[in-house]
């Protein structure tokens, strides 16, 4: 897997945008990726230095579809990536804050 297979997309919410000030960025990542792979992928894709990676495994919610059986949303994994103090910021998030 390359870096773009591991990092699926950024998570853009109010809470994640507030964390950008502390150099914390939230990404949706591959479910099978571990913290070391996520760290290497972010460093390679954006050219930054990563200090810490926290991961959260999100279970898919069961949703009503109006008919039986009920549908289910997909499961996914989020990664909160903290950059080092001397690292540059990720330009993708610059205009959103």
VMD Tcl script that draws the C-alpha trace (Angstrom):
set ca {
  {0.00 0.00 0.00}
  {1.19 3.50 -0.74}
  {0.50 6.67 1.26}
  {-2.67 7.51 -0.66}
  {-4.15 4.05 -0.04}
  {-3.73 4.54 3.72}
  {-5.03 8.14 3.93}
  {-8.57 8.11 2.55}
  {-9.71 11.69 3.16}
  {-9.55 14.50 5.74}
  {-12.34 14.83 8.29}
  {-13.75 18.37 8.10}
  {-15.85 19.18 11.18}
  {-15.97 22.09 13.61}
  {-14.13 20.09 16.25}
  {-11.38 18.96 13.88}
  {-10.90 22.51 12.54}
  {-10.44 23.87 16.08}
  {-7.69 21.28 16.63}
  {-5.73 22.60 13.63}
  {-4.53 25.49 15.82}
  {-2.76 22.90 18.02}
  {-1.26 21.20 14.92}
  {-3.66 18.27 15.18}
  {-5.18 16.98 11.95}
  {-7.91 14.36 11.55}
  {-7.99 11.90 8.65}
  {-10.14 8.95 7.70}
  {-7.68 6.09 7.13}
  {-7.67 2.47 5.99}
  {-9.17 0.14 8.60}
  {-6.18 -2.23 8.46}
  {-3.50 0.49 8.78}
  {-1.54 0.73 12.04}
  {-0.11 3.85 13.68}
  {3.36 3.43 12.18}
  {1.97 3.13 8.65}
  {-0.26 6.19 9.19}
  {2.69 8.23 10.48}
  {4.86 7.32 7.48}
  {2.01 8.02 5.04}
  {1.31 11.52 6.44}
  {5.02 12.40 6.48}
  {5.43 11.22 2.88}
  {2.23 12.79 1.49}
  {2.50 16.22 3.15}
  {6.24 16.60 3.95}
  {5.75 17.20 7.68}
  {7.13 15.68 10.90}
  {4.62 13.68 12.96}
  {4.97 13.54 16.74}
  {2.02 11.32 17.66}
  {-0.84 9.37 16.09}
  {-4.08 8.44 17.88}
  {-6.57 6.13 16.18}
  {-10.28 5.56 16.71}
  {-12.18 2.61 15.27}
  {-15.73 3.73 14.45}
  {-18.45 1.10 14.21}
  {-21.09 1.40 11.50}
  {-24.50 2.54 12.67}
  {-27.66 0.59 11.93}
  {-30.09 2.88 10.11}
  {-33.74 2.48 9.17}
  {-34.44 2.25 5.49}
  {-38.22 2.29 5.76}
  {-38.45 -1.39 5.02}
  {-37.16 -4.55 6.61}
  {-34.21 -5.35 6.96}
  {-32.49 -2.26 8.33}
  {-29.44 -0.88 6.55}
  {-25.98 -0.36 8.03}
  {-23.38 2.34 7.48}
  {-19.81 1.29 6.77}
  {-17.23 0.94 9.54}
  {-14.21 3.25 9.34}
  {-11.09 4.32 11.20}
  {-10.09 7.88 12.12}
  {-6.56 9.03 12.89}
  {-5.71 12.18 14.85}
  {-2.20 13.19 13.78}
  {-0.21 15.59 15.97}
  {2.72 17.37 14.33}
  {5.95 18.37 16.06}
  {6.39 21.97 17.21}
  {9.06 22.72 14.58}
  {7.12 21.12 11.71}
  {5.39 23.16 9.04}
  {1.59 23.07 8.77}
  {-0.41 21.16 6.16}
  {-1.40 23.62 3.43}
  {-4.65 21.79 2.63}
  {-6.20 22.99 5.91}
  {-4.90 26.60 5.66}
  {-7.98 28.31 4.16}
  {-10.54 26.36 6.18}
  {-9.72 27.66 9.64}
}
mol new
graphics top color blue
foreach p $ca { graphics top sphere $p radius 0.5 }
foreach p [lrange $ca 0 end-1] q [lrange $ca 1 end] { graphics top cylinder $p $q radius 0.2 }
display resetview
